[in-house]
Amino acid sequence: MKKKIAIIGSGIAGLTLGNLLKKNPQISFKIYEREDGHIINEGYGIQLSVNCISILRDLDFDLIDKKKMYHPQKLNFFSISNDKICDLDLTKFNTNNNKYTTLRRSVLVEFLREKLFKENLKFNKDIKKISELKDKILINFSDNTNDLVDYLFVCDGIFSNTKKIIEKDSPSPKFSKAFAIRSIVKSSDVAEIDNHNISLFMGSKSHVVTYPINQKGELNVVCIIRSNQKSIIEPRNFLEKNIFNQSKKLKNLFENKLEVWPIYVNENLFKSHNKKIFYLGDSLHALLPSMAQGAAQSIEGAYELYSLLSKNIKNFEEIYYNKRFKKIKSINKRSKINYLIFHFSNNFFKKIRNFVLRKIVKNEKFLKSYLGKIYN
Ligand SMILES: Cc1cc2nc3c(=O)[nH]c(=O)nc-3n(C[C@H](O)[C@H](O)[C@H](O)COP(=O)(O)OP(=O)(O)OC[C@H]3O[C@@H](n4cnc5c(N)ncnc54)[C@H](O)[C@@H]3O)c2cc1C
């Protein structure tokens, strides 16, 4: 008999999982999304490292119009005043077909959505109750419909409402006392910025990252600023006090519409007491953005879950969570190190950091262990 599955949330995690499950005729599934699905928030850029590109290529990722993506070759390190420190060759982690890729999140979401059948993706579905019925899961929705499934895969993002409904003791995401300010600029408006590669500008308690997201000359801009403030009402004033006071050279990057996101993380990885319920993507692990692995890990996790399910292993939750937690912990460790060294304020520490950076971007052994392990 076919296994019946419900996926909650149609972000990158839920949609990747749906597309993978579609390949298995022994599985029937539905994705339940709370939003109405008419408009895909255009959003900003995402970075996809090679670890997830091979998975996406199995889902025909190569069919996406090449003009809608970019393959940066280098990560440039700069001081906040735009003095180049060194660069890291990203192509050493590429293979012939799998290349480090940047694009708009909406391009990927649209592509993954279009590949699903209409009956697989249900919008406007708000969960009221989730209960166990024999060895199955019963989902009751606010519109008085329900679904009885063998497995429930929860992919509804960092503030996972589904997790709150199911688990009494799940830890809440923690505010990391930092904000992301995002924008998109035309590369012709910021001629001083490398429009082919990723650039990281390191300042005191802050960093700015730019990268191309398509062949139209659009650059994604994201600025991370640590702050004890509870919210940001005037992003331009906030930038003035935290970035432009250090250097005015990056001011051009922030002339367009700005969006502010408080950064939350899931410090404690949590698994369900119910062996038929799985958390995936940001609902399992919201990471600091300093390794750019949020989307890649959602894709990787979806693939691991799909593989275990297809192998018909009983009680595979132990294997899934052990592997996921191990990977996420090692990314978390690296994210925290990056976060710390990107944000040095002390000039002496900055000098040492820059000296060490120049050395390690050329050290194959170090790179294999620090980045290679994550990108594999
Ligand atoms: C609108 C949006 C825009 C984003 N833009 C960017 C970006 O530009 N750059 C970037 O790096 N990252 C962006 N992210 C975050 C990034 O996509 C995620 O960190 C990462 O890909 C993890 O994906 P996810 O599928 O686990 O979670 P998410 O991408 O957060 O997706 C969760 C999905 O679940 C749905 N949902 C939430 N609650 C419920 C519920 N109770 N029932 C049913 N459905 C529910 C949400 O509407 C959403 O579609 C964005 C996220 C969102 C939601």
The ligand as an ORCA input file, in Angstrom:
! r2SCAN-3c Opt
* xyz 0 1
  C       8.621     34.914      2.150
  C      10.034     34.500      2.423
  C      11.062     35.144      1.761
  C      12.378     34.770      2.007
  N      13.345     35.416      1.328
  C      14.618     35.045      1.514
  C      15.617     35.668      0.775
  O      15.350     36.532     -0.040
  N      16.911     35.262      0.964
  C      17.234     34.256      1.859
  O      18.408     33.901      1.993
  N      16.297     33.648      2.586
  C      15.001     34.018      2.425
  N      14.043     33.395      3.142
  C      14.448     32.350      4.090
  C      14.910     31.085      3.406
  O      14.108     30.776      2.321
  C      14.855     29.994      4.444
  O      15.742     30.313      5.503
  C      15.336     28.662      4.031
  O      15.247     28.451      2.695
  C      14.572     27.619      4.821
  O      13.398     27.311      4.146
  P      12.147     26.625      4.814
  O      11.398     26.015      3.702
  O      12.562     25.777      5.954
  O      11.332     27.810      5.466
  P      10.613     29.063      4.805
  O      11.307     29.496      3.584
  O      10.433     30.035      5.903
  O       9.182     28.500      4.347
  C       8.151     28.181      5.243
  C       6.842     28.081      4.479
  O       5.832     27.603      5.367
  C       4.688     28.444      5.279
  N       4.006     28.379      6.587
  C       4.339     29.021      7.733
  N       3.522     28.658      8.716
  C       2.646     27.765      8.209
  C       1.583     27.015      8.745
  N       1.222     27.125     10.022
  N       0.901     26.174      7.928
  C       1.244     26.048      6.617
  N       2.244     26.743      6.049
  C       2.953     27.578      6.835
  C       5.236     29.803      4.925
  O       4.231     30.613      4.319
  C       6.346     29.410      3.945
  O       5.856     29.247      2.641
  C      12.696     33.736      2.954
  C      11.648     33.085      3.610
  C      10.331     33.449      3.344
  C       9.190     32.733      4.052
*
